[in-house]
Amino acid sequence: MELTESLKKVFTATAKALKGSDRRIFMAQIVKALDKGGQRRAERELGWHRRTIRKGMHELESGFRCYENFSARGRKPAEYHLPNLLNDIKAIAEAESQTDPTFKTTRLYIRISAAEVRKQLIKQKGYSDEDLPCEDTIRTKLNKLKYHPKKVKKSQPLKKIPETDAIFEQLKQVNKQADTDERVLRMSVDAKGRVLLALLSRGGFNRLEIKALDHDFRPDEKVTPVGVFLPQYNELFVFLITGSVTSDTLVDCIRDVWVKIAARFSLVQTLVINQDNGPECHSRRTQFMHRITRFADEFQVIIQLAYYPPYHSKYNPIERVWGVLENYWRGSLLDSLETVFHFAKNMTYNGIHPVVEIVEKTYHTGVKLTKKAMDSLEKRFERLLGLEKWFVCIRPTPT
């Protein structure tokens, strides 16, 4: 057989595309076709190693193939031997994480070290010290799950009230129970900062040449995104509020979401609502407590309010979604309600698009109950002793 340049290219390309025994037998067949001196010619003109050719000739003539066990090569990752490891690390880190307060990245910053996560895997999840990989490997897994440690000055809370640690401990228990009990559904609720509708620079970059006004000003048109997030399912509902955000606004948003999803969660008897104890929704806000109690009665569900402590709102799960949204539309001009709507609708969080609605209803501010009415309503609230402002249970009145 004459080895033309075109044949050489075909033979070498084919050999590269094959692996293991298939590749060696192909080489042996070509060498055999080259006849006398074929091994030397193949080595010289095709660049094939003589030892590989001989091994292929042996397999071809004997009929026995040597199969390589490629999958057995190298070290297996820790999660191969411990299939629940990543989920367990995530469960521990989740309660300790907060969003980048600048919203410039979607990273989650954790308060505990890799060494502490390893200790908690032993303490909480029942792993033995011998089973677990080393601290460096745990650190690698945390980074893989996007829990990145980093010094961010703004992530340091301005203040820390005496109850902060106790509130976080209780939040861990309440949220964990909600996430593991099919009769309980957890919602994370929050209003994002107002979006000014104008040709204003929001920082960031864009591949297109976009020009903003050289001076920022406060335009008349603005919109406030209010979100209801289901952490267990990564589902987000965004309401673009054109007017004021009040207690009524927040409860209407929660109600709207529950109407949409209640049929899917027929076993749910309790709604755990994570919030940041802001002025429109804290547990001493008379109109909010009045409306959320009416909600409990209307749908015959138990409401468990679980608030994050002051200056720690970034730990509320929905803040992670706001970080993704801010990152998504950064570098764009949000000059109209329609633009904001389409950006919010097209973003994804963990591969899922949110449900987005525009709410143009007018909400009146300053609505509140009389002291007498609130005193009567207060009798229905089960406040946690010592943390009365932060954890409130409201049971529905039977119909």
N, C-alpha and C positions, 0 to 999 in steps of 0.2 A: 504494500500500500504506500502510495506517495503522500507525504504530509505536506499539503499545500498550506498557505497562510490562512486561508478561510477555514480549512479543517482544523488547524491548530486552535483557532479562536473558538470554534464550536466545542472541541474536546475539552479545552481548559475551562470554558464557561460551564459546561455540563458537570464536570468534576467538582467545581466549586459549589454548584447548586445542590449536589448530593451530599449525604453524610454517612459516616460509619461504613457498615458492610456494603451498602448500595454503591457508595463511592469507590471502594476498593475493587469490587467485582467489575464495575464499569471500566476501571483502569486496566484490569487484567484482560478483559475482552478486547480492548483496543490494542494492548501489547501483543496479544495472540494474533490479531489481524495483521500487525506489523511484521509478523513472522520472525525470521532469524535476526538476532540482535535487537529485538523490539524493546527489551527492557532498557538497554543503553540509549536507544534513540528517544524513548519516552522521557528518560531522565534528562537527556541533553536538550531536546527540542520542546518538550512540554513542561519541564520543570517538576516532574513527579518524582517523589523519593523512591529509591530502589526497594527499601524495606517495606514500604506500603504496597508496592506492586507485588512483591513476593508473597505477602500476606494475602492479597487478593487472589493471586494465582492458586494458592493453597485452598482458599475457600471455594473457588470456582471448580477445581478438580475434585475436591473431596465431597463437595455438596454440603459441608457444615459451615454455618455462618457464625461469626463472633459478634454478638450484638452488644453495643455499649449501653450501659445504664446511666445515661446522662442525668436523669433526675436524681440519682443518688450522689452526684458529685457536689462537693462544697457543703458548708454548714447550713442547716435549716434555720430559718428565722425563729425567734422565740415563740411566736404565735402559732407555729406549726405544731409544737409540742404542747403549747398551752392555748387552745383555740379561743378561750374567753378572755385572754389577757388584754387585748386592745379595748374591748368593751368595758372591762373592769377598771382599766386605767382611765378611760373616758368618764366613767361614773364618778370616780374620785375627783378628777380634775374639774369636772363640770361645775360642781358646787363651789369651787374655789376660783373660778375664772371670771374675768370681766373684759369688756370690749375696750379696744384702744380708744381712749377718750377724745382723741383728735379726729377720729373717723377717717384717718388717712390710710389705714390698712384694715384688713378684715381679720387680723390676728387676734387670738385670745391670749391674754396675759394671765398667768396663774400666780397665786400668792404663795404656794408651797413648792418646795424643791423636789427634784427627782428622788432624793434620798427619803423625803417624807412620803412621797407617793408609794415608794417601795415598802415602807413601814406599814402604810395603811392597807396595802394589798395583803400583807400578812395578817394584820389586825382585823380588817373588815371583811376581806374576801376569802380568808382561810388558806392562803398559800403558805407553803413552808419556805424557809430561807433557802434550802437546797434547790427547790424547784425554780425559784425566780432567777432571772438573769441579773447581771450586775447593775449597779447604779447608772453607769454610762449607757447601757442598753435601754434602761427605762427612760433616760433623758432623750435618747434617739427616738423612742416610740412617742414620747410627748411632742417632740418636734414634728414627727410624721402626722400626728393628729392635730397639728397646728396650735398647740399650746406652747407659745414661745415666751420664755422669760426675757424681760427687757426693762430697763430703767426708764420710766416715763414720769416726769415730775407731776404732770397733771393727773396721773392716776392715783397720786397720794391724796386721800381725802383731806379736805380742809379741817374737818373736825371729826371727833369720834366720841359719841355719847357713851355713857357708862354701859348702856344696854346693848351696844353694837355686837359684841361677841355672842351674847345670849340670843339675840335676834337671828344671827347667822346659823347658830346651832339648831334653833327651832325651825328655820327655813329648810335646812337640810332634811330634817325629819319629815316635815309636811310635804315637801316636793318629792322626796323619795317614795313616800307612801302613795302619793298621787300617781307617780309614774309606773308603779308596779301593781296597782289595783284597777281592774277594768271597770269598777263602779265609780271611779273618780277620774275626772278630766281636768288637766291644768291649763289655764290660760295666762299668758303674759300680756299685760295691757300698758300702753304708754302713748303719749303724744310727742311727736318729734318737734324740733324747733320750727318756727314759722319759716316758710319759703317765700321770699319776696319775688314777685313776678315782674321782672324787668331785665334789661340787657346788662346784667351785672356779672362781673367775674366771680367765679366760685373757686378759683385756683385750679390746679390740675392741668392736664395736657389733652390735646386733641390733634389728630392727624390732619384735620382740615384747618384752614385758616379762619379762625373765628375772632371777631372783634367785639369787645365789650365797651361800655361807656368808660371814659377815663376818670369819672368821679362816681362814687357810690352815693345813692340817696335812698330815702325811704319812700317807695311807691305806694300808691293807694291800694293796689291789688296785692293780696297775699293769700296763702293757703297753708293750713296746718295739717300734716298727715297724722292721723290717729291709727294705731295698729293694734290688732288682736292676734297674738301668735300662739300656736299650739306646739310647744317644744317637743313633745313626744312624736309628732308627725311632721315637723318642719313646715307646717301650713301657716300661711300668713294672709290676713285680711287687712287691707289698707283703706281707710276712709279719708278722702281729701275734703277737709272742712273749710268752707269759704268764710264762715263767720267766726264767732267766738267759741272757744272750747270750754265747756262748762261741765258740771256734774251730770246734767241731763245728756249732754253729747256723749260722754263716755259710756253711760249705761245704755243708751240707744245703740251704740256700736256693739257692745257686748250682746245685747238682745238680738240684734240683727244677725250676728254670727251664729248664735245658738239656734235661731229659727232655721238657718241654712243647714246646720249640721246635726241637729237633734236626732233625726231619723237614723243617722249612722251610729249614734251612740245611745242606743235604746237601753243599755244596761247602766248608764251613768246616773248616779243619784246625787253626786256631789261635784260642784265646780270649785276648784281652788284657783283663786285669782291673785297672781303676783302683780304688785304695783309698787310705785316708788314713794307713796305717801305724799304726793304733791297736793297743792291747794285745792284742786278740783275733786280729789278722790280720797282724801284721808278719812280716817274712821270717825273723826269728830265733825266732819262736814255734813250738816244736817240734811241737805237736799240729796247728796250722794247716798247716804245711808237710807233715806226714805225711798229713793228710787230702786236701790239694789234689793231692799226688802220686798218691795212690790214685785220685782223680777222673780225673787224666790217663791213668792206666793203664786204668781201667774203660772210658772212652769213646774211648781212642786219639786224644786231641787234645793239641796242644802248648799249654801254659799259659805265658803271658807276664804276670808280675806287674809292674805299673807303678804305683809309689806316689807320692803327692804329699808334698812336704816338710813337716816339722813346722810348725804354726801357719798352714798354708796349705790346710787341708782344704776351705775354702769354694770352692776352684777345682774340686773334684771335681764332675762334671756332675750327679750325683744330688742335690747340695745345692740345686739350682734347683727340683727337684721337691719337696723338703721345704719350701722356701719357699712354694710354691703351696699345699701341704697345710696348712701352719700358717696361712696367710692364709685358707684356705677354712673351717676350723673355728674360727677366732678369733671370739670373741663368743658361743660356744656352750658348753653344759655337757657335758663328756665324763664322765658319771657311770657308764658301764657299758661293758663290752667290746663289746656289740652296737652301742652308739652310735658308738664309734670305728670299728667295722667298716663301718657304713653311711656315715659321713662319708668314710672313705678310699675306699670303693667308688664314691661318687657324684662325687668330685672329677674334674676332667679336666686333663690337661696337653697343651697344643696340640691340644685337641679329642678326646683319647683317654682313655677310662676305664682305670684300672689293674686288674690282676688281684689280688684281695685274698684272703688265706687266714689263718685263725686257727691258730696252732701252740701246742698245749698240752703238748707233749712236755717232759719234764724233762731238762735238760742239766746234767751235773755239771761243776763248776768245778775248776780245778787239775789237769786231766788233762795229762800231758806225757810225752815220751819220755825214756829214759835217755840219758846222754851218748854211750854206745857206739852206741846205735841211731841217734841223730842224726848222729853222725860218719859212719856208714855211708850214711845218707840224703843227707848233704851232697854226696857224690860225684856225685850225679845233677843237681845244680843248676849252671846256667850263670849266674854272677853277672857283671854288667857291671863291668869294671875301673874302679876309682875311685868307682863308685856301687853297690857290692856289695849294700847294704841295700835299695836302691830299685828295682832292675831285676833280676829273676830269671826265667830261662827253664827250664821243666821239660818234658823230652821223654818221651813214654810209652815204656814197655818193650814191644817188639813181642810180641804174643800168639802 
